Amino acid sequence: MQRQFQHVSMMLISTSRRPSTRTRSFVKELLGVIPLSFYITRGKKSIEELKDIAVLKGCRRLMIVESKDGNPSALSFMYVDKKDWKWIGVIDINVSLRREMKIHFNESLIDEDIRFFIKGEKDEEFEFIKDMFYCDDYEEDLDSSVIVWDGSFINFSRVDISKELIGPKLKILSWKRSY
């Protein structure tokens, strides 16, 4: 099923209730590569409250970054709209932050509606990642953010910042659709 590019692809990102410093750093790096994404501190908020905030903000996705032993360990995705919500998938991950990859720059948040693409080896995982991050197949575009999938890792690029991959880098350990 091919979907047309839609400009309503905002993503609310939150964490487990007490995120570690490393998890917060990871979320900050995600905010710099996922267009129109924003972070809500979880605190005592329930999943239902996060879902309601996502609906009020017009988001199509809620991503919860889960932690284990102080490290980001999983991304859980929820589809949201005004009438419905459902868990759609989870990705178990290991993360390499920019500072660990010796990438030294701070990009700004993408608060404008630029396109979000995925490119790489088109396999079952590719389609899953495309659905979870709500992005489109790669097209040449000067103002875009791109997920780069190589069959094992997700990395990110932003053509407006660098011709190189800018991270964060996610090793995909396993994934599962929830519907």
Phi and psi in degrees as GROMACS dihedral restraints (atoms count N, CA, C in turn):
[ dihedral_restraints ]
;  ai    aj    ak    al  type     phi  dphi    fc
    3     4     5     6     1   -90.8    20    10
    4     5     6     7     1   128.1    20    10
    6     7     8     9     1  -108.3    20    10
    7     8     9    10     1   147.6    20    10
    9    10    11    12     1   -75.7    20    10
   10    11    12    13     1   150.0    20    10
   12    13    14    15     1   -60.6    20    10
   13    14    15    16     1   130.1    20    10
   15    16    17    18     1  -120.2    20    10
   16    17    18    19     1   140.5    20    10
   18    19    20    21     1   -83.3    20    10
   19    20    21    22     1    -3.5    20    10
   21    22    23    24     1   -99.5    20    10
   22    23    24    25     1    73.2    20    10
   24    25    26    27     1  -126.2    20    10
   25    26    27    28     1    29.1    20    10
   27    28    29    30     1   -62.8    20    10
   28    29    30    31     1   147.7    20    10
   30    31    32    33     1  -127.9    20    10
   31    32    33    34     1   128.3    20    10
   33    34    35    36     1   -90.5    20    10
   34    35    36    37     1   128.0    20    10
   36    37    38    39     1  -114.5    20    10
   37    38    39    40     1   131.0    20    10
   39    40    41    42     1  -137.6    20    10
   40    41    42    43     1  -177.0    20    10
   42    43    44    45     1  -131.6    20    10
   43    44    45    46     1  -179.3    20    10
   45    46    47    48     1   -64.5    20    10
   46    47    48    49     1   171.5    20    10
   48    49    50    51     1   -62.0    20    10
   49    50    51    52     1   -36.2    20    10
   51    52    53    54     1  -127.5    20    10
   52    53    54    55     1    79.5    20    10
   54    55    56    57     1   -71.4    20    10
   55    56    57    58     1   148.3    20    10
   57    58    59    60     1   -77.5    20    10
   58    59    60    61     1   168.3    20    10
   60    61    62    63     1   -59.4    20    10
   61    62    63    64     1   -40.8    20    10
   63    64    65    66     1   -65.0    20    10
   64    65    66    67     1   -38.4    20    10
   66    67    68    69     1   -66.5    20    10
   67    68    69    70     1   -42.3    20    10
   69    70    71    72     1   -63.1    20    10
   70    71    72    73     1   -39.1    20    10
   72    73    74    75     1   -62.9    20    10
   73    74    75    76     1   -41.8    20    10
   75    76    77    78     1   -60.7    20    10
   76    77    78    79     1   -46.1    20    10
   78    79    80    81     1   -60.9    20    10
   79    80    81    82     1   -42.7    20    10
   81    82    83    84     1   -59.1    20    10
   82    83    84    85     1   -41.1    20    10
   84    85    86    87     1   -66.7    20    10
   85    86    87    88     1   -38.3    20    10
   87    88    89    90     1   -62.5    20    10
   88    89    90    91     1   -39.7    20    10
   90    91    92    93     1   -60.6    20    10
   91    92    93    94     1   -27.1    20    10
   93    94    95    96     1   -83.1    20    10
   94    95    96    97     1    -6.0    20    10
   96    97    98    99     1  -125.0    20    10
   97    98    99   100     1   -13.2    20    10
   99   100   101   102     1  -103.7    20    10
  100   101   102   103     1   111.6    20    10
  102   103   104   105     1   -58.9    20    10
  103   104   105   106     1   142.8    20    10
  105   106   107   108     1    54.9    20    10
  106   107   108   109     1    31.6    20    10
  108   109   110   111     1   -98.8    20    10
  109   110   111   112     1   153.8    20    10
  111   112   113   114     1  -149.5    20    10
  112   113   114   115     1   160.5    20    10
  114   115   116   117     1  -108.8    20    10
  115   116   117   118     1   136.5    20    10
  117   118   119   120     1  -120.7    20    10
  118   119   120   121     1   125.8    20    10
  120   121   122   123     1   -63.9    20    10
  121   122   123   124     1   128.2    20    10
  123   124   125   126     1   -70.2    20    10
  124   125   126   127     1   -52.8    20    10
  126   127   128   129     1    52.1    20    10
  127   128   129   130     1  -125.7    20    10
  129   130   131   132     1   -95.6    20    10
  130   131   132   133     1     6.8    20    10
  132   133   134   135     1   -66.3    20    10
  133   134   135   136     1   138.1    20    10
  135   136   137   138     1   -81.2    20    10
  136   137   138   139     1   168.0    20    10
  138   139   140   141     1   -59.9    20    10
  139   140   141   142     1   -39.5    20    10
  141   142   143   144     1   -60.3    20    10
  142   143   144   145     1   -42.7    20    10
  144   145   146   147     1   -65.6    20    10
  145   146   147   148     1   -39.8    20    10
  147   148   149   150     1   -63.0    20    10
  148   149   150   151     1   -41.9    20    10
  150   151   152   153     1   -60.3    20    10
  151   152   153   154     1   -43.3    20    10
  153   154   155   156     1   -62.7    20    10
  154   155   156   157     1   -40.7    20    10
  156   157   158   159     1   -63.2    20    10
  157   158   159   160     1   -43.0    20    10
  159   160   161   162     1   -59.9    20    10
  160   161   162   163     1   -43.4    20    10
  162   163   164   165     1   -63.2    20    10
  163   164   165   166     1   -45.7    20    10
  165   166   167   168     1   -60.6    20    10
  166   167   168   169     1   -34.8    20    10
  168   169   170   171     1   -83.6    20    10
  169   170   171   172     1    -5.8    20    10
  171   172   173   174     1    81.1    20    10
  172   173   174   175     1    23.4    20    10
  174   175   176   177     1   -78.9    20    10
  175   176   177   178     1   151.7    20    10
  177   178   179   180     1  -102.4    20    10
  178   179   180   181     1   -16.9    20    10
  180   181   182   183     1  -135.8    20    10
  181   182   183   184     1   144.1    20    10
  183   184   185   186     1  -119.5    20    10
  184   185   186   187     1   124.9    20    10
  186   187   188   189     1  -114.1    20    10
  187   188   189   190     1   124.4    20    10
  189   190   191   192     1  -105.1    20    10
  190   191   192   193     1   121.5    20    10
  192   193   194   195     1   -91.2    20    10
  193   194   195   196     1   113.9    20    10
  195   196   197   198     1   -95.5    20    10
  196   197   198   199     1   152.0    20    10
  198   199   200   201     1  -124.3    20    10
  199   200   201   202     1   152.1    20    10
  201   202   203   204     1  -142.3    20    10
  202   203   204   205     1   127.7    20    10
  204   205   206   207     1    53.5    20    10
  205   206   207   208     1    37.7    20    10
  207   208   209   210     1    81.6    20    10
  208   209   210   211     1     4.2    20    10
  210   211   212   213     1  -119.5    20    10
  211   212   213   214     1   144.4    20    10
  213   214   215   216     1   -58.7    20    10
  214   215   216   217     1   129.7    20    10
  216   217   218   219     1  -124.9    20    10
  217   218   219   220     1   -21.2    20    10
  219   220   221   222     1  -157.6    20    10
  220   221   222   223     1   151.4    20    10
  222   223   224   225     1  -116.6    20    10
  223   224   225   226     1   119.5    20    10
  225   226   227   228     1  -106.4    20    10
  226   227   228   229     1   131.8    20    10
  228   229   230   231     1  -114.9    20    10
  229   230   231   232     1   138.8    20    10
  231   232   233   234     1  -125.8    20    10
  232   233   234   235     1   134.4    20    10
  234   235   236   237     1   -84.6    20    10
  235   236   237   238     1   134.2    20    10
  237   238   239   240     1  -134.0    20    10
  238   239   240   241     1   143.5    20    10
  240   241   242   243     1  -153.0    20    10
  241   242   243   244     1  -178.3    20    10
  243   244   245   246     1   -63.0    20    10
  244   245   246   247     1   -30.2    20    10
  246   247   248   249     1  -103.6    20    10
  247   248   249   250     1   -16.5    20    10
  249   250   251   252     1  -149.9    20    10
  250   251   252   253     1   156.8    20    10
  252   253   254   255     1  -154.1    20    10
  253   254   255   256     1   149.1    20    10
  255   256   257   258     1  -161.5    20    10
  256   257   258   259     1   147.7    20    10
  258   259   260   261     1   -69.1    20    10
  259   260   261   262     1   133.3    20    10
  261   262   263   264     1  -116.0    20    10
  262   263   264   265     1   -17.6    20    10
  264   265   266   267     1   174.4    20    10
  265   266   267   268     1   167.8    20    10
  267   268   269   270     1  -142.2    20    10
  268   269   270   271     1   142.0    20    10
  270   271   272   273     1  -123.1    20    10
  271   272   273   274     1   121.0    20    10
  273   274   275   276     1   -84.4    20    10
  274   275   276   277     1   131.7    20    10
  276   277   278   279     1  -136.5    20    10
  277   278   279   280     1   159.2    20    10
  279   280   281   282     1  -117.3    20    10
  280   281   282   283     1   144.9    20    10
  282   283   284   285     1  -122.2    20    10
  283   284   285   286     1   139.5    20    10
  285   286   287   288     1  -114.8    20    10
  286   287   288   289     1   118.2    20    10
  288   289   290   291     1   -79.6    20    10
  289   290   291   292     1   163.8    20    10
  291   292   293   294     1   -56.4    20    10
  292   293   294   295     1   -46.0    20    10
  294   295   296   297     1   -61.5    20    10
  295   296   297   298     1   -30.4    20    10
  297   298   299   300     1   -74.8    20    10
  298   299   300   301     1   -23.4    20    10
  300   301   302   303     1   -98.5    20    10
  301   302   303   304     1     7.9    20    10
  303   304   305   306     1    61.4    20    10
  304   305   306   307     1    37.4    20    10
  306   307   308   309     1  -102.4    20    10
  307   308   309   310     1   116.5    20    10
  309   310   311   312     1  -117.3    20    10
  310   311   312   313     1    81.7    20    10
  312   313   314   315     1  -161.7    20    10
  313   314   315   316     1   155.4    20    10
  315   316   317   318     1  -113.3    20    10
  316   317   318   319     1   115.7    20    10
  318   319   320   321     1   -86.6    20    10
  319   320   321   322     1   158.8    20    10
  321   322   323   324     1   -83.3    20    10
  322   323   324   325     1   161.2    20    10
  324   325   326   327     1   -64.2    20    10
  325   326   327   328     1   150.5    20    10
  327   328   329   330     1   -95.0    20    10
  328   329   330   331     1    90.2    20    10
  330   331   332   333     1   -99.5    20    10
  331   332   333   334     1    11.8    20    10
  333   334   335   336     1  -112.5    20    10
  334   335   336   337     1   162.6    20    10
  336   337   338   339     1   -85.7    20    10
  337   338   339   340     1    77.1    20    10
  339   340   341   342     1   -98.1    20    10
  340   341   342   343     1   162.6    20    10
  342   343   344   345     1   -75.5    20    10
  343   344   345   346     1   149.9    20    10
  345   346   347   348     1  -122.7    20    10
  346   347   348   349     1   120.4    20    10
  348   349   350   351     1  -122.0    20    10
  349   350   351   352     1   167.1    20    10
  351   352   353   354     1  -132.6    20    10
  352   353   354   355     1   139.4    20    10
  354   355   356   357     1  -138.3    20    10
  355   356   357   358     1   157.0    20    10
  357   358   359   360     1   139.3    20    10
  358   359   360   361     1  -161.7    20    10
  360   361   362   363     1   -65.9    20    10
  361   362   363   364     1   115.1    20    10
  363   364   365   366     1   -84.0    20    10
  364   365   366   367     1    92.2    20    10
  366   367   368   369     1  -126.4    20    10
  367   368   369   370     1  -171.0    20    10
  369   370   371   372     1   -61.8    20    10
  370   371   372   373     1   -39.7    20    10
  372   373   374   375     1   -64.7    20    10
  373   374   375   376     1   -39.4    20    10
  375   376   377   378     1   -54.8    20    10
  376   377   378   379     1   -49.6    20    10
  378   379   380   381     1   -64.2    20    10
  379   380   381   382     1   -38.4    20    10
  381   382   383   384     1   -62.9    20    10
  382   383   384   385     1   -49.3    20    10
  384   385   386   387     1   -61.0    20    10
  385   386   387   388     1   -42.2    20    10
  387   388   389   390     1   -57.8    20    10
  388   389   390   391     1   -44.8    20    10
  390   391   392   393     1   -66.9    20    10
  391   392   393   394     1   -44.1    20    10
  393   394   395   396     1   -65.1    20    10
  394   395   396   397     1   -44.9    20    10
  396   397   398   399     1   -86.3    20    10
  397   398   399   400     1    -3.4    20    10
  399   400   401   402     1    55.3    20    10
  400   401   402   403     1    54.4    20    10
  402   403   404   405     1  -122.1    20    10
  403   404   405   406     1   176.1    20    10
  405   406   407   408     1  -112.7    20    10
  406   407   408   409     1   161.8    20    10
  408   409   410   411     1   -59.5    20    10
  409   410   411   412     1   142.8    20    10
  411   412   413   414     1   -60.9    20    10
  412   413   414   415     1   135.4    20    10
  414   415   416   417     1  -134.4    20    10
  415   416   417   418     1   146.8    20    10
  417   418   419   420     1   -60.3    20    10
  418   419   420   421     1   126.4    20    10
  420   421   422   423     1  -158.6    20    10
  421   422   423   424     1   126.5    20    10
  423   424   425   426     1   -66.1    20    10
  424   425   426   427     1   -36.2    20    10
  426   427   428   429     1  -107.8    20    10
  427   428   429   430     1    80.4    20    10
  429   430   431   432     1  -148.2    20    10
  430   431   432   433     1   160.1    20    10
  432   433   434   435     1  -114.1    20    10
  433   434   435   436     1   139.4    20    10
  435   436   437   438     1  -131.6    20    10
  436   437   438   439     1   131.6    20    10
  438   439   440   441     1   -84.8    20    10
  439   440   441   442     1   129.1    20    10
  441   442   443   444     1  -110.0    20    10
  442   443   444   445     1   116.0    20    10
  444   445   446   447     1  -107.7    20    10
  445   446   447   448     1   127.2    20    10
  447   448   449   450     1  -115.1    20    10
  448   449   450   451     1    13.5    20    10
  450   451   452   453     1   100.4    20    10
  451   452   453   454     1   -19.3    20    10
  453   454   455   456     1  -136.1    20    10
  454   455   456   457     1   -30.9    20    10
  456   457   458   459     1  -123.7    20    10
  457   458   459   460     1   148.6    20    10
  459   460   461   462     1  -105.0    20    10
  460   461   462   463     1   133.6    20    10
  462   463   464   465     1  -134.4    20    10
  463   464   465   466     1   173.9    20    10
  465   466   467   468     1  -130.9    20    10
  466   467   468   469     1   150.6    20    10
  468   469   470   471     1  -135.5    20    10
  469   470   471   472     1   151.5    20    10
  471   472   473   474     1  -133.4    20    10
  472   473   474   475     1   109.1    20    10
  474   475   476   477     1   -60.0    20    10
  475   476   477   478     1   -30.7    20    10
  477   478   479   480     1   -71.0    20    10
  478   479   480   481     1   -13.4    20    10
  480   481   482   483     1  -109.5    20    10
  481   482   483   484     1   -46.9    20    10
  483   484   485   486     1  -157.1    20    10
  484   485   486   487     1   152.0    20    10
  486   487   488   489     1   -83.5    20    10
  487   488   489   490     1   -10.5    20    10
  489   490   491   492     1   -92.9    20    10
  490   491   492   493     1   163.4    20    10
  492   493   494   495     1   -68.6    20    10
  493   494   495   496     1   139.9    20    10
  495   496   497   498     1  -115.0    20    10
  496   497   498   499     1    -3.5    20    10
  498   499   500   501     1    76.1    20    10
  499   500   501   502     1   179.1    20    10
  501   502   503   504     1   -68.0    20    10
  502   503   504   505     1   161.5    20    10
  504   505   506   507     1  -108.6    20    10
  505   506   507   508     1   127.9    20    10
  507   508   509   510     1  -116.6    20    10
  508   509   510   511     1   121.5    20    10
  510   511   512   513     1   -85.7    20    10
  511   512   513   514     1   122.5    20    10
  513   514   515   516     1   -86.4    20    10
  514   515   516   517     1   113.4    20    10
  516   517   518   519     1   -86.2    20    10
  517   518   519   520     1   -42.8    20    10
  519   520   521   522     1  -163.2    20    10
  520   521   522   523     1   165.3    20    10
  522   523   524   525     1  -151.4    20    10
  523   524   525   526     1   157.2    20    10
  525   526   527   528     1  -155.3    20    10
  526   527   528   529     1   130.2    20    10
  528   529   530   531     1   -76.8    20    10
  529   530   531   532     1   147.1    20    10
  531   532   533   534     1  -103.7    20    10
  532   533   534   535     1    -1.1    20    10
